[in-house]
Amino acid sequence: MAHGLTLIGDRWALLVVRELMLGPKRFTDLRAGLAGISPNVLTQRLEELERAAIVQRRKLAPPAAAWVYELTEWGLQLDPVIKALGRWAARSPFKPEAGLNVDSLILSFQTMFDPHAAEGFSATVELRIGEDRFHARVTRGQMELVRGSADQRDATIEGNSDTLASVVYGGRKFAEALRSGDVKVEGDKSIARRFLTLFPLPERARASPPRPAMRREAARR
């Protein structure tokens, strides 16, 4: 564990890995997904992750011919680590409210998918989030959620990542989001509605009550 933290424990390192979980990205795409990181810090983290054999850099074939970063085969094995950490952190009694970018939202769906909530549900749903396309196949209590459009789908859900997160995690009503136009659905609306209920958040952990000395200090403030 201690050695693992020397590899991915520095600030931003695990978030860089998270941003690469769904596929290769250019440097500019990584910066766009990591709000607040400076170019110098991102460069440093990428170099460290390359030296650790977690990330590799390669040039795409023409006509793109762009340099991208991607996880190595070993780096991809961090997938269950990231999801376990996400499930654990979702129970925090002090979890701050924060927006989710596209990749974070999709990874959260993969993390929070509840087989019990999906009992008796079988469908293919496409997600259109800006220019990104993903599709999910749910059957027999399992879900496969990957990048790309579906050849055949029962419903298509379109909206930005913050709006979809507000419906799935923030308590916003699906019907209200539809009426406002923030969410658009093609196909079976009942399937779209049910799909967005498959990702319940766990119960938050109980916060320990403050010690008497801490309460007195708070009262003085």
Disulfide bonds with the S-S distance in Angstrom:
none
